[in-house]
Amino acid sequence: MDKQSRAFLDKYLNNSSPTGFEKSGQQIWLDYIKPYVDTHFTDTYGTAVGVINPDAKYKVVIEAHADEISWFVNYITEEGYIYVRRNGGSDHQIAPSKRVNIYTKKGIVKGVFGWPAIHVRRDKTEEQPSLKNIFVDIGCSSKEEVEKLGVHVGCVMTFDDELIDLNKNFLVGRALDNRIGGYMIAEVARLLKEKKNKLDFGLYVVNAVQEEVGLRGAQMIAETICPNLALVTDVCHETTSPMYNKIESGYQKAGNGPVLTYGPAVHNNVLDMIIDVAEKNKIPFQRAAASRATGTDTDAFAYSNKGVASALISLPLKYMHTTVETVHKSDVDNVIKLIHSFLLALQNGHDFSYLK
């Protein structure tokens, strides 16, 4: 990862992109990829797309999702405390003592998830954090004071944590799920441009919104683009850290390479080609199985437009939906390399009939 790539990654991930409020993050992403694509557009709800070779007959999508989990202001007490509800799969158990940014028309308001001191709790009867009792303190003593700061029901908030390095090999922060995917597909576009790789199919680099609330952005953009093939990247659980059941969740280890998923939404011919590309280019990879659905935007693309040949390349992620989501840098590099190599292989053996 060179200085330019790292500067983009820091700026992109340290910016917030809550589900339904992705605009500022999408602008950062678009500004970065514009030099590497022929054209770009955004749809009604904010999914951003960079396009290479837009006039080509066949269309290939590489995709990630841009939104992060967050909270909504749900209720403000007369004493000035704020109760919340989820926007996506936010974890109530990690909330106490976390700092937050609340986004208002007047700017960002800082706050904290408060929690009673250990001295006044009783071991056997103490309450556990839940959506019924976690609350945010923004330093106000009345509802009126809260509202004067611009905070009202419906304001969205994110945890206030920035990207860091861990022992040189790992990246740690909030919202790596799956904004690190947006970084990786942008780097693929950059590689294609810098290496002067020519494609005779259209490549749509898609950073979709609203995945965390039901794959909504992917559903919309799949209908807009009508692709012939979709290659989705997301995160999956790294299962070697404590408290994971490998019998249930499989074995995926950070540093062992991208994870390739088998499942009904994954087109077997596309998956076989990805595996062939990985083996020929000596890119390490792991395997996983999905029972009914992958739970990613792969499902949205696969079942759109009478069926789109789709596959999933996942990045092993520790501590999903926390503020310390952790990935291995070599896995990030290998996802980028695998997608880039797949596109070149598709170009060289360009016969879309095998997708049927």
TIVOMI-53523 format. One line per 3 residues: their letters; for each residue x, y, z of C-alpha. Coordinates in nm, 4 decimals, always signed. Example, Ala and Ser with C-alpha at 12.3 -4.5 7.8 and 13.67 -1.06 7.14 Angstrom:
BEGIN
as = +1.2300/-0.4500/+0.7800 ~ +1.3670/-0.1060/+0.7140
REM end
This chain:
BEGIN
mdk = +0.0000/+0.0000/+0.0000 ~ +0.1666/+0.3216/-0.1143 ~ +0.1238/+0.6664/+0.0408
qsr = -0.1491/+0.7705/-0.2036 ~ -0.3548/+0.4592/-0.1341 ~ -0.3106/+0.4898/+0.2413
afl = -0.4058/+0.8576/+0.2416 ~ -0.7277/+0.7695/+0.0578 ~ -0.7999/+0.4792/+0.2922
dky = -0.7550/+0.6958/+0.6035 ~ -0.9685/+0.9780/+0.4671 ~ -1.2400/+0.7431/+0.3455
lnn = -1.2669/+0.5255/+0.6574 ~ -1.2310/+0.8068/+0.9091 ~ -1.5249/+0.9804/+0.7431
ssp = -1.8705/+0.8574/+0.8452 ~ -2.1118/+0.6843/+0.6089 ~ -2.4213/+0.5766/+0.8062
tgf = -2.6859/+0.3750/+0.6250 ~ -2.9097/+0.6226/+0.4424 ~ -2.6604/+0.9072/+0.4936
eks = -2.3675/+0.7943/+0.2783 ~ -2.3298/+1.1119/+0.0700 ~ -2.0052/+1.2552/+0.2082
gqq = -1.8268/+0.9195/+0.1997 ~ -1.9467/+0.8566/-0.1528 ~ -1.8055/+1.1902/-0.2640
iwl = -1.4635/+1.1017/-0.1196 ~ -1.4768/+0.7679/-0.3018 ~ -1.5846/+0.9230/-0.6323
dyi = -1.3172/+1.1920/-0.6148 ~ -1.0555/+0.9182/-0.5806 ~ -1.1698/+0.6941/-0.8667
kpy = -1.2567/+0.9637/-1.1225 ~ -0.9052/+0.9659/-1.2786 ~ -0.9250/+0.5889/-1.3284
vdt = -1.2658/+0.5579/-1.4995 ~ -1.4205/+0.6917/-1.8199 ~ -1.7409/+0.8171/-1.6617
hft = -1.9360/+0.7955/-1.3382 ~ -2.2834/+0.8427/-1.1965 ~ -2.4889/+0.8109/-0.8798
dty = -2.8417/+0.6793/-0.8516 ~ -3.1445/+0.8166/-0.6645 ~ -3.0362/+0.6893/-0.3222
gta = -2.6642/+0.7527/-0.3592 ~ -2.5006/+0.4380/-0.4924 ~ -2.1865/+0.5552/-0.6737
vgv = -2.0605/+0.3943/-0.9939 ~ -1.7431/+0.4454/-1.1944 ~ -1.7541/+0.3037/-1.5470
inp = -1.4718/+0.1866/-1.7718 ~ -1.5608/+0.1306/-2.1393 ~ -1.9269/+0.2333/-2.0987
dak = -2.0313/+0.1607/-2.4588 ~ -1.9399/-0.2074/-2.4489 ~ -2.2093/-0.4708/-2.5048
ykv = -2.1227/-0.6892/-2.2074 ~ -2.1255/-0.5457/-1.8564 ~ -1.9272/-0.6664/-1.5566
vie = -1.9771/-0.5326/-1.2056 ~ -1.7244/-0.5315/-0.9205 ~ -1.9043/-0.4196/-0.6071
aha = -1.8756/-0.3337/-0.2400 ~ -2.1139/-0.1587/-0.0039 ~ -2.0494/+0.1884/+0.1308
dei = -2.2711/+0.2124/+0.4390 ~ -2.1830/+0.1559/+0.8020 ~ -2.3958/+0.0652/+1.1015
swf = -2.5099/+0.3526/+1.3201 ~ -2.7789/+0.4712/+1.5614 ~ -3.0830/+0.6972/+1.5387
vny = -3.1897/+0.9412/+1.8086 ~ -3.5215/+0.7882/+1.9168 ~ -3.6219/+0.9680/+2.2374
ite = -3.4922/+1.2663/+2.4364 ~ -3.5733/+1.2806/+2.8068 ~ -3.6699/+1.5982/+2.9887
egy = -3.3318/+1.5743/+3.1638 ~ -3.1464/+1.5816/+2.8314 ~ -3.0490/+1.2168/+2.7899
iyv = -3.0880/+1.0487/+2.4515 ~ -3.2186/+0.6991/+2.3848 ~ -3.1469/+0.5331/+2.0525
rrn = -3.2576/+0.2747/+1.8027 ~ -3.0478/+0.0786/+1.5570 ~ -2.9716/+0.1788/+1.1994
ggs = -2.8388/-0.1543/+1.0760 ~ -2.6885/-0.4178/+1.3034 ~ -2.5416/-0.1945/+1.5745
dhq = -2.4285/-0.3804/+1.8861 ~ -2.5859/-0.2587/+2.2110 ~ -2.3399/-0.4581/+2.4233
iap = -2.0356/-0.2569/+2.3160 ~ -2.2042/+0.0836/+2.3401 ~ -2.1430/+0.1833/+2.7068
skr = -1.8431/+0.4194/+2.7383 ~ -1.8141/+0.4711/+2.3606 ~ -1.7859/+0.8192/+2.2140
vni = -2.0237/+0.9188/+1.9332 ~ -2.0674/+1.1821/+1.6658 ~ -2.4246/+1.3016/+1.6164
ytk = -2.4881/+1.4553/+1.2741 ~ -2.7128/+1.7618/+1.2695 ~ -2.7899/+2.0516/+1.0356
kgi = -2.5687/+2.2633/+1.2612 ~ -2.2741/+2.0240/+1.2405 ~ -2.1394/+1.7378/+1.4499
vkg = -2.2405/+1.7181/+1.8159 ~ -2.0163/+1.5069/+2.0378 ~ -2.1623/+1.2625/+2.2852
vfg = -2.0904/+0.9532/+2.4937 ~ -2.2808/+0.6393/+2.5771 ~ -2.2931/+0.6690/+2.9573
wpa = -2.3105/+0.3811/+3.2031 ~ -2.3385/+0.3565/+3.5844 ~ -2.0114/+0.3079/+3.7728
ihv = -1.9162/-0.0437/+3.8801 ~ -1.9348/+0.0698/+4.2446 ~ -2.3137/+0.1024/+4.2351
rrd = -2.3893/-0.2201/+4.0483 ~ -2.4507/-0.5555/+4.2117 ~ -2.2940/-0.8653/+4.0558
kte = -2.6003/-1.0895/+4.0668 ~ -2.8647/-0.8336/+3.9827 ~ -2.6883/-0.5775/+3.7667
eqp = -2.8518/-0.4895/+3.4357 ~ -2.6803/-0.5814/+3.1118 ~ -2.6654/-0.3286/+2.8247
slk = -2.9729/-0.3447/+2.6044 ~ -3.1669/-0.1180/+2.3711 ~ -3.3945/-0.0427/+2.6654
nif = -3.1249/+0.1097/+2.8849 ~ -2.8285/+0.2387/+2.6805 ~ -2.8305/+0.6182/+2.6518
vdi = -2.6230/+0.9047/+2.5148 ~ -2.5094/+1.2070/+2.7159 ~ -2.4165/+1.5201/+2.5184
gcs = -2.3568/+1.7400/+2.8210 ~ -2.7024/+1.8946/+2.8396 ~ -2.9340/+1.9184/+3.1375
ske = -3.2669/+1.9517/+2.9539 ~ -3.4453/+1.8475/+2.6369 ~ -3.4598/+2.2120/+2.5310
eve = -3.0811/+2.2435/+2.5579 ~ -3.0366/+1.9300/+2.3465 ~ -3.2652/+2.0647/+2.0761
klg = -3.0867/+2.4007/+2.0694 ~ -2.7753/+2.2133/+1.9606 ~ -2.9682/+2.0835/+1.6601
vhv = -3.0230/+1.7315/+1.7932 ~ -3.3692/+1.5893/+1.7330 ~ -3.5406/+1.2545/+1.6836
gcv = -3.4104/+1.1032/+1.3596 ~ -3.0563/+1.2415/+1.3834 ~ -2.8044/+0.9700/+1.3076
mtf = -2.4886/+0.8977/+1.5091 ~ -2.1787/+0.6834/+1.4658 ~ -1.9110/+0.5713/+1.7061
dde = -1.6122/+0.8062/+1.7111 ~ -1.3115/+0.5855/+1.6278 ~ -1.0359/+0.6203/+1.3698
lid = -0.8293/+0.3749/+1.1682 ~ -0.5079/+0.2479/+1.3283 ~ -0.2367/-0.0086/+1.2552
lnk = -0.1873/-0.3073/+1.4828 ~ +0.1577/-0.4699/+1.4932 ~ +0.2261/-0.3443/+1.1371
nfl = +0.0264/-0.6317/+0.9820 ~ -0.3309/-0.5374/+1.0685 ~ -0.5728/-0.2510/+1.0108
vgr = -0.8190/-0.1774/+1.2918 ~ -1.1197/+0.0533/+1.3026 ~ -1.4933/+0.0943/+1.2731
ald = -1.6760/+0.0414/+0.9449 ~ -1.4199/-0.1809/+0.7740 ~ -1.7428/-0.3718/+0.7093
nri = -1.7517/-0.3027/+0.4236 ~ -1.5961/+0.0285/+0.3410 ~ -1.2640/-0.1489/+0.3103
ggy = -1.4375/-0.3131/+0.0123 ~ -1.4905/+0.0282/-0.1444 ~ -1.1191/+0.0879/-0.1049
mia = -1.0307/-0.2450/-0.2676 ~ -1.2477/-0.2023/-0.5774 ~ -1.1183/+0.1545/-0.6185
eva = -0.7646/+0.0164/-0.6126 ~ -0.8593/-0.2347/-0.8833 ~ -0.9726/+0.0565/-1.1030
rll = -0.6473/+0.2327/-1.0287 ~ -0.4428/-0.0771/-1.1218 ~ -0.6234/-0.1147/-1.4529
kek = -0.5481/+0.2469/-1.5397 ~ -0.1862/+0.2532/-1.4268 ~ -0.1021/-0.0776/-1.5948
knk = -0.2851/+0.0367/-1.9102 ~ -0.5008/-0.2763/-1.9148 ~ -0.7598/-0.2522/-2.1915
ldf = -1.1008/-0.4154/-2.1490 ~ -1.3435/-0.4938/-2.4291 ~ -1.6308/-0.5325/-2.1840
gly = -1.7777/-0.2570/-1.9717 ~ -1.6581/-0.2521/-1.6116 ~ -1.8902/-0.0982/-1.3526
vvn = -1.7144/-0.0233/-1.0238 ~ -2.0064/-0.0044/-0.7814 ~ -2.0070/+0.1313/-0.4253
avq = -2.3604/+0.0538/-0.3114 ~ -2.5633/+0.2068/-0.0300 ~ -2.7977/+0.0518/+0.2276
eev = -2.6585/-0.3010/+0.2443 ~ -2.6854/-0.3063/+0.6221 ~ -3.0650/-0.2789/+0.6089
glr = -3.1355/-0.5430/+0.3464 ~ -2.9125/-0.5140/+0.0364 ~ -3.1283/-0.2268/-0.0861
gaq = -2.8692/-0.0294/-0.2802 ~ -2.7536/-0.3379/-0.4690 ~ -3.1120/-0.4262/-0.5568
mia = -3.1649/-0.0852/-0.7141 ~ -2.8361/-0.0570/-0.9010 ~ -2.8592/-0.4115/-1.0387
eti = -3.1808/-0.3112/-1.2145 ~ -3.0160/+0.0055/-1.3466 ~ -2.7017/-0.1573/-1.4866
cpn = -2.8426/-0.4976/-1.5933 ~ -2.4983/-0.6622/-1.5796 ~ -2.3944/-0.9928/-1.7323
lal = -2.1676/-1.0747/-1.4385 ~ -2.1278/-0.9426/-1.0849 ~ -1.8268/-0.9951/-0.8610
vtd = -1.9067/-0.8810/-0.5078 ~ -1.6589/-0.8235/-0.2280 ~ -1.7577/-0.8085/+0.1382
vch = -1.6242/-0.9249/+0.4738 ~ -1.6738/-1.2567/+0.6494 ~ -1.6058/-1.3726/+1.0038
ett = -1.2483/-1.4507/+1.0979 ~ -1.3088/-1.7538/+1.3181 ~ -0.9743/-1.8268/+1.4864
spm = -1.0128/-1.5618/+1.7568 ~ -1.1707/-1.6749/+2.0870 ~ -1.5400/-1.7625/+2.1255
ynk = -1.6070/-1.8689/+1.7640 ~ -1.7478/-2.2142/+1.6920 ~ -1.5691/-2.3438/+1.3837
ies = -1.8173/-2.6292/+1.3456 ~ -2.0897/-2.3688/+1.2929 ~ -1.8943/-2.0832/+1.1331
gyq = -1.6210/-2.2662/+0.9435 ~ -1.2482/-2.1931/+0.9496 ~ -1.1358/-1.8571/+0.8117
kag = -0.8070/-1.7121/+0.9310 ~ -0.6757/-1.3590/+0.8829 ~ -0.3618/-1.3659/+0.6715
ngp = -0.4543/-1.6848/+0.4864 ~ -0.6065/-1.5060/+0.1885 ~ -0.9486/-1.4113/+0.0464
vlt = -1.2440/-1.6389/+0.1218 ~ -1.4418/-1.7839/-0.1708 ~ -1.7982/-1.8834/-0.0906
ygp = -2.0005/-2.1761/-0.2180 ~ -2.3779/-2.1339/-0.2129 ~ -2.6968/-2.1153/-0.4207
avh = -2.6442/-1.7492/-0.5209 ~ -2.2868/-1.8145/-0.6343 ~ -2.2583/-1.9152/-0.9994
nnv = -2.0445/-2.2300/-1.0141 ~ -1.8745/-2.1446/-1.3451 ~ -1.7720/-1.8021/-1.2193
ldm = -1.6457/-1.9486/-0.8922 ~ -1.4455/-2.2132/-1.0793 ~ -1.2861/-1.9417/-1.2907
iid = -1.1944/-1.7371/-0.9815 ~ -1.0323/-2.0440/-0.8255 ~ -0.8431/-2.1153/-1.1493
vae = -0.7199/-1.7548/-1.1588 ~ -0.6105/-1.7710/-0.7941 ~ -0.4185/-2.0944/-0.8479
knk = -0.2482/-1.9777/-1.1679 ~ -0.1411/-1.6509/-1.0038 ~ -0.0437/-1.8192/-0.6760
ipf = -0.2899/-1.6093/-0.4762 ~ -0.3767/-1.7827/-0.1471 ~ -0.7464/-1.8362/-0.0826
qra = -0.9833/-2.0030/+0.1602 ~ -1.3274/-2.1588/+0.1182 ~ -1.6595/-2.1122/+0.2944
aas = -2.0134/-2.2433/+0.2510 ~ -2.3400/-2.0478/+0.2706 ~ -2.6585/-2.2378/+0.3523
rat = -2.9459/-2.0425/+0.1949 ~ -2.8059/-1.6944/+0.1323 ~ -2.4657/-1.5295/+0.1532
gtd = -2.6142/-1.2353/+0.3433 ~ -2.4271/-1.0018/+0.1086 ~ -2.5056/-0.7995/-0.2017
tda = -2.4217/-1.1133/-0.4008 ~ -2.7777/-1.2291/-0.3342 ~ -2.9260/-0.9062/-0.4682
fay = -2.7291/-0.9214/-0.7937 ~ -2.7724/-1.2959/-0.8462 ~ -3.1511/-1.2853/-0.8339
snk = -3.2003/-0.9651/-1.0312 ~ -3.2840/-0.9194/-1.4003 ~ -3.3903/-1.2833/-1.4548
gva = -3.0595/-1.3931/-1.2988 ~ -2.7061/-1.2505/-1.3076 ~ -2.4012/-1.4780/-1.2838
sal = -2.2504/-1.3708/-0.9520 ~ -1.9740/-1.4645/-0.7114 ~ -1.8413/-1.3466/-0.3763
isl = -1.4855/-1.2742/-0.2644 ~ -1.4717/-1.2087/+0.1097 ~ -1.2144/-1.0501/+0.3379
plk = -1.1675/-1.2258/+0.6756 ~ -1.2637/-0.9765/+0.9474 ~ -1.2216/-1.0004/+1.3232
ymh = -1.4804/-0.8518/+1.5613 ~ -1.7495/-0.7628/+1.3065 ~ -1.9845/-0.4748/+1.3938
ttv = -1.7584/-0.3402/+1.6657 ~ -1.5315/-0.0355/+1.6685 ~ -1.2235/-0.2597/+1.6445
etv = -1.2943/-0.4488/+1.3243 ~ -0.9601/-0.5998/+1.2229 ~ -0.8208/-0.7216/+0.8887
hks = -0.4815/-0.8453/+0.7752 ~ -0.3108/-0.6177/+0.5233 ~ -0.1961/-0.9112/+0.3096
dvd = -0.5588/-1.0230/+0.2689 ~ -0.6540/-0.6754/+0.1496 ~ -0.3725/-0.6832/-0.1055
nvi = -0.4684/-1.0318/-0.2224 ~ -0.8356/-0.9435/-0.2713 ~ -0.7261/-0.6549/-0.4941
kli = -0.4853/-0.8820/-0.6821 ~ -0.7474/-1.1552/-0.7266 ~ -1.0146/-0.9218/-0.8648
hsf = -0.7640/-0.7557/-1.0984 ~ -0.6325/-1.0917/-1.2193 ~ -0.9865/-1.2220/-1.2698
lla = -1.0757/-0.9255/-1.4905 ~ -0.7650/-0.9769/-1.7029 ~ -0.8446/-1.3486/-1.7379
lqn = -1.1992/-1.2614/-1.8345 ~ -1.0639/-1.0228/-2.0939 ~ -0.8262/-1.2803/-2.2410
ghd = -1.0825/-1.5583/-2.2584 ~ -1.3745/-1.3298/-2.3218 ~ -1.6668/-1.5663/-2.3932
fsy = -1.9719/-1.4909/-2.1838 ~ -2.1544/-1.8025/-2.3059 ~ -1.9991/-2.0006/-2.0205
lk = -2.2127/-1.8049/-1.7773 ~ -2.5200/-2.0072/-1.8750
REM end
